[in-house]
Amino acid sequence: MAKRFDFRLEKVLKLRQRQEEVREKEFSVRRFQLLKIEGDIQENRERLHSFIHENSRTEGTFTVLDIVAVDNYITRLEKTIEALESLRIRKEEEVHTVRQLLKEAKKARKVIENLKERELERHRAELNTEENRELDDVCQNIGRNREILTIEDMPCLLYTSPSPRDLST
């Protein structure tokens, strides 16, 4: 009966797979956060350009309070964009770090999977060798049985009744 393949590092492989999944989720979350920050930066830039464009076309008299309010709004948008840019840079570093950790986790899993594949191939080769030995034994037994049958049948073939010619001599 063929023995079942049992990979002794299966628990390690499962652990590595789980670690990789955790890293993938972490990478996805960080990448989503980065994309959100980039979207916020773009939105604030568009808002700033739109505001400046709208206020540059208007004519009329402005009070000091209007000018201060416009200037404060533009300054606030610029500071928000600067803060988001700084946050984006930090988030890019985080994404890069998590990407590296993910690559390492994939390599670690792949090493164990390759080891499992080699052991499985070795196991299959052993099974094939064992099956070939069993087939050889069966073939040898069949050959012996044929020889036995042939030998047992031969005396009958060797002993024949004398032909009439043999009797006349």
CYANA upper distance limits for C-alpha pairs under 8 A (distance plus 0.5 A):
  2 ALA  CA    127 LEU  CA      7.28
  3 LYS  CA    127 LEU  CA      8.49
  5 PHE  CA    120 LEU  CA      7.47
  5 PHE  CA    123 HIS  CA      7.25
  7 PHE  CA    116 LYS  CA      7.03
  7 PHE  CA    119 GLU  CA      8.05
  7 PHE  CA    120 LEU  CA      8.48
  9 LEU  CA     13 LEU  CA      6.77
  9 LEU  CA    112 ILE  CA      8.20
  9 LEU  CA    116 LYS  CA      8.40
 10 GLU  CA     14 LYS  CA      6.73
 11 LYS  CA     15 LEU  CA      6.64
 12 VAL  CA     16 ARG  CA      6.64
 12 VAL  CA    112 ILE  CA      8.29
 13 LEU  CA     17 GLN  CA      6.64
 13 LEU  CA    109 ARG  CA      6.88
 13 LEU  CA    112 ILE  CA      6.46
 13 LEU  CA    113 GLU  CA      7.52
 14 LYS  CA     18 ARG  CA      6.70
 15 LEU  CA     19 GLN  CA      6.66
 16 ARG  CA     20 GLU  CA      6.64
 16 ARG  CA    105 ALA  CA      7.42
 16 ARG  CA    108 ALA  CA      7.26
 16 ARG  CA    109 ARG  CA      5.68
 17 GLN  CA     21 GLU  CA      6.73
 17 GLN  CA    109 ARG  CA      6.64
 18 ARG  CA     22 VAL  CA      6.71
 19 GLN  CA     23 ARG  CA      6.74
 19 GLN  CA    105 ALA  CA      7.15
 20 GLU  CA     24 GLU  CA      6.59
 20 GLU  CA    102 LEU  CA      6.86
 20 GLU  CA    105 ALA  CA      5.65
 20 GLU  CA    106 LYS  CA      6.61
 20 GLU  CA    109 ARG  CA      8.07
 21 GLU  CA     25 LYS  CA      6.70
 22 VAL  CA     26 GLU  CA      6.60
 23 ARG  CA     27 PHE  CA      6.46
 23 ARG  CA     98 VAL  CA      7.54
 23 ARG  CA    101 LEU  CA      7.46
 23 ARG  CA    102 LEU  CA      5.76
 23 ARG  CA    105 ALA  CA      7.96
 24 GLU  CA     28 SER  CA      6.59
 24 GLU  CA    102 LEU  CA      6.90
 25 LYS  CA     29 VAL  CA      6.66
 26 GLU  CA     30 ARG  CA      6.68
 26 GLU  CA     98 VAL  CA      7.69
 27 PHE  CA     31 ARG  CA      6.42
 27 PHE  CA     95 VAL  CA      6.97
 27 PHE  CA     98 VAL  CA      6.21
 27 PHE  CA     99 ARG  CA      6.86
 27 PHE  CA    102 LEU  CA      8.04
 28 SER  CA     32 PHE  CA      6.50
 29 VAL  CA     33 GLN  CA      6.70
 30 ARG  CA     34 LEU  CA      6.70
 30 ARG  CA     91 LYS  CA      7.74
 30 ARG  CA     94 GLU  CA      7.69
 30 ARG  CA     95 VAL  CA      6.29
 31 ARG  CA     35 LEU  CA      6.70
 31 ARG  CA     95 VAL  CA      6.65
 32 PHE  CA     36 LYS  CA      6.62
 33 GLN  CA     37 ILE  CA      6.72
 33 GLN  CA     91 LYS  CA      8.15
 34 LEU  CA     38 GLU  CA      6.69
 34 LEU  CA     88 ARG  CA      6.80
 34 LEU  CA     91 LYS  CA      6.38
 34 LEU  CA     92 GLU  CA      7.26
 34 LEU  CA     95 VAL  CA      8.40
 35 LEU  CA     39 GLY  CA      6.59
 36 LYS  CA     40 ASP  CA      6.67
 37 ILE  CA     41 ILE  CA      6.67
 37 ILE  CA     84 LEU  CA      7.03
 37 ILE  CA     87 LEU  CA      8.17
 37 ILE  CA     88 ARG  CA      6.72
 38 GLU  CA     42 GLN  CA      6.71
 38 GLU  CA     84 LEU  CA      8.45
 38 GLU  CA     88 ARG  CA      7.44
 39 GLY  CA     43 GLU  CA      6.55
 40 ASP  CA     44 ASN  CA      6.59
 40 ASP  CA     84 LEU  CA      8.11
 41 ILE  CA     45 ARG  CA      6.63
 41 ILE  CA     81 ILE  CA      6.23
 41 ILE  CA     84 LEU  CA      6.71
 41 ILE  CA     85 GLU  CA      7.65
 42 GLN  CA     46 GLU  CA      6.63
 43 GLU  CA     47 ARG  CA      6.61
 44 ASN  CA     48 LEU  CA      6.57
 44 ASN  CA     77 LEU  CA      7.08
 44 ASN  CA     80 THR  CA      8.23
 44 ASN  CA     81 ILE  CA      7.02
 45 ARG  CA     49 HIS  CA      6.61
 45 ARG  CA     77 LEU  CA      8.38
 45 ARG  CA     81 ILE  CA      7.66
 46 GLU  CA     50 SER  CA      6.38
 47 ARG  CA     51 PHE  CA      6.49
 48 LEU  CA     52 ILE  CA      6.60
 48 LEU  CA     74 ILE  CA      7.15
 48 LEU  CA     77 LEU  CA      6.99
 48 LEU  CA     78 GLU  CA      8.31
 49 HIS  CA     53 HIS  CA      6.45
 50 SER  CA     54 GLU  CA      6.57
 51 PHE  CA     55 ASN  CA      6.63
 52 ILE  CA     56 SER  CA      6.45
 53 HIS  CA     57 ARG  CA      7.16
 54 GLU  CA     58 THR  CA      7.33
 62 PHE  CA     66 ASP  CA      6.38
 62 PHE  CA     67 ILE  CA      7.17
 63 THR  CA     67 ILE  CA      6.96
 64 VAL  CA     68 VAL  CA      6.60
 65 LEU  CA     69 ALA  CA      6.45
 66 ASP  CA     70 VAL  CA      6.64
 67 ILE  CA     71 ASP  CA      6.55
 68 VAL  CA     72 ASN  CA      6.45
 69 ALA  CA     73 TYR  CA      6.59
 70 VAL  CA     74 ILE  CA      6.69
 71 ASP  CA     75 THR  CA      6.56
 72 ASN  CA     76 ARG  CA      6.48
 73 TYR  CA     77 LEU  CA      6.69
 74 ILE  CA     78 GLU  CA      6.64
 75 THR  CA     79 LYS  CA      6.60
 76 ARG  CA     80 THR  CA      6.57
 77 LEU  CA     81 ILE  CA      6.64
 78 GLU  CA     82 GLU  CA      6.67
 79 LYS  CA     83 ALA  CA      6.57
 80 THR  CA     84 LEU  CA      6.58
 81 ILE  CA     85 GLU  CA      6.54
 82 GLU  CA     86 SER  CA      6.72
 83 ALA  CA     87 LEU  CA      6.62
 84 LEU  CA     88 ARG  CA      6.40
 85 GLU  CA     89 ILE  CA      6.78
 86 SER  CA     90 ARG  CA      7.01
 87 LEU  CA     91 LYS  CA      6.55
 88 ARG  CA     92 GLU  CA      6.50
 89 ILE  CA     93 GLU  CA      6.91
 90 ARG  CA     94 GLU  CA      6.83
 91 LYS  CA     95 VAL  CA      6.59
 92 GLU  CA     96 HIS  CA      6.59
 93 GLU  CA     97 THR  CA      6.63
 94 GLU  CA     98 VAL  CA      6.56
 95 VAL  CA     99 ARG  CA      6.42
 96 HIS  CA    100 GLN  CA      6.77
 97 THR  CA    101 LEU  CA      6.83
 98 VAL  CA    102 LEU  CA      6.54
 99 ARG  CA    103 LYS  CA      6.71
100 GLN  CA    104 GLU  CA      6.77
101 LEU  CA    105 ALA  CA      6.63
102 LEU  CA    106 LYS  CA      6.66
103 LYS  CA    107 LYS  CA      6.71
104 GLU  CA    108 ALA  CA      6.64
105 ALA  CA    109 ARG  CA      6.71
106 LYS  CA    110 LYS  CA      6.49
107 LYS  CA    111 VAL  CA      6.64
108 ALA  CA    112 ILE  CA      7.17
109 ARG  CA    113 GLU  CA      6.68
110 LYS  CA    114 ASN  CA      6.48
111 VAL  CA    115 LEU  CA      6.75
112 ILE  CA    116 LYS  CA      6.63
113 GLU  CA    117 GLU  CA      6.63
114 ASN  CA    118 ARG  CA      6.70
115 LEU  CA    119 GLU  CA      6.68
116 LYS  CA    120 LEU  CA      6.53
117 GLU  CA    121 GLU  CA      6.68
118 ARG  CA    122 ARG  CA      6.66
119 GLU  CA    123 HIS  CA      6.53
120 LEU  CA    124 ARG  CA      6.63
121 GLU  CA    125 ALA  CA      6.63
122 ARG  CA    126 GLU  CA      6.74
123 HIS  CA    127 LEU  CA      6.71
124 ARG  CA    128 ASN  CA      6.59
125 ALA  CA    129 THR  CA      6.62
126 GLU  CA    130 GLU  CA      6.58
127 LEU  CA    131 GLU  CA      6.51
128 ASN  CA    132 ASN  CA      6.50
129 THR  CA    133 ARG  CA      6.72
130 GLU  CA    134 GLU  CA      6.78
131 GLU  CA    135 LEU  CA      6.59
132 ASN  CA    136 ASP  CA      6.55
133 ARG  CA    137 ASP  CA      6.70
134 GLU  CA    138 VAL  CA      6.70
135 LEU  CA    139 CYS  CA      6.57
136 ASP  CA    140 GLN  CA      6.54
137 ASP  CA    141 ASN  CA      6.60
138 VAL  CA    142 ILE  CA      6.66
139 CYS  CA    143 GLY  CA      6.60
140 GLN  CA    144 ARG  CA      6.61
141 ASN  CA    145 ASN  CA      6.54
142 ILE  CA    146 ARG  CA      6.66
143 GLY  CA    147 GLU  CA      6.72
144 ARG  CA    148 ILE  CA      6.59
145 ASN  CA    149 LEU  CA      6.57
146 ARG  CA    150 THR  CA      6.43
147 GLU  CA    151 ILE  CA      6.49
148 ILE  CA    152 GLU  CA      6.56
149 LEU  CA    153 ASP  CA      6.50
150 THR  CA    154 MET  CA      6.48
151 ILE  CA    155 PRO  CA      7.85
152 GLU  CA    156 CYS  CA      8.39
153 ASP  CA    157 LEU  CA      7.14
154 MET  CA    158 LEU  CA      6.47
155 PRO  CA    159 TYR  CA      6.51
156 CYS  CA    160 THR  CA      7.84
162 PRO  CA    166 ASP  CA      6.46
162 PRO  CA    167 LEU  CA      7.18
163 SER  CA    167 LEU  CA      7.07
164 PRO  CA    168 SER  CA      6.85
165 ARG  CA    169 THR  CA      7.21
